[in-house]
């Protein structure tokens, strides 16, 4: 990728997507000082990012995971990378580093996953790496990914799958207990095991990971 005007490498074209206006402004100011990087647009929602990416054709989309109302960063990433022809690379930049968040983002097609606590130099290097299709991970994220790869993933039991399916319909513990003819205490025990096996700590996280891994009927 070269810039015909100067004969050198063209700058990496960036689209920034973050729902916090102050955070977004800080990123824009920071990236404006970065060598070889050009911000071509900014978005506050996933829907806006999709529309701008289609119009501006950025090389890299810097993506937050939590975007408030509308589709989240994972779904936005999935749609951005599922297109045909020239699609942007997505570099996640977030404060969340749970196993579930990392897994969902990578499975959705993210090229890299960085934490907002990274030094500016690390962010700039990751952007250039992502533009070339190379994986860029924060140190703590890389450590978690490797640990999970080395660790065998425990399988869900039939009963845990039953409870997970009920959970996905929006039922509470009491309703799940009635539907499966078990006690509410038993439901809570199974939920703790499900959370541990899926690497999550919320009901929504369990359902999201289960959908990603096709564990639901």
Residue, then its C-alpha position, 0 to 999 in steps of 0.5 A: x500500500x503506497x501513497x502515489x503523492x509521495x512515493x512512500x507507504x500510504x497511511x493506514x486509514x482508521x475508523x474509530x467506533x466508541x460510544x463514549x464521546x470523551x473517549x472517542x475524542x481522546x482517541x482521535x487526538x492521540x491518533x492524529x499524532x501517530x505516524x502513518x495513521x489517518x483517521x477517516x471517520x468516527x462512529x458512536x454506534x455499531x450501525x453507524x460504524x457499518x454505514x461509515x465503513x461501507x462508504x469510507x472503506x477504512x483499512x482498520x476499524x478500531x472497535x469498542x465492545x460495549x456500544x450502548x443501544x443497538x448492536x454491540x461491538x461483537x455483532x458489528x465486528x461479525x458484520x464488518x468481516x462477513x462482507x464480500x470483496x475488500x473488508x476492513x480488519x477489526x482491532x478491538x480496543x476495550x476495557x473488558x478482558x474476560x474469557x467470554x469477551x475475548x472468545x466472542x470477539x475473535x470468533x466474530x472475526x477480530x484481527x486483534x484485541x487490545x486493552x485501553x490501558x495499553x501505551x500509545x506506542x503499543x496501540x500504534x504498532x497494533x494498528x499497523x499490524x492489523x492493517x497487514x492482517x497480523x494478529x495483535x493482542x495485549x499481553x494479558x489477553x495473549x496470556x489468557x488465550x494461550x491458557x485457554x488453548x492449553x486447558x481442556x474445555x469441560x463439556x456440559x452435561x445433558x442437564x446443564x444443556x437443558x438449563x442453558x436452553x431454558x436460560x436462553x428463553x429468558x426464564x428465571x431460576x424459579x421458572x427453570x426449576x418448575x419447567x425441569x421439575x427440580x429445585x431452585x437450589x439445584x438450578x443455582x448449582x448447575x448455573x455455577x457449573x455452567x458459568x465456570x465451564x463457559x468462562x463467564x459470570x453472568x446469565x447473558x454471558x452464558x447465553x452469548x457464549x452458548x450461541x457462539x459455540x452452537x450449544x443451544x438447540 
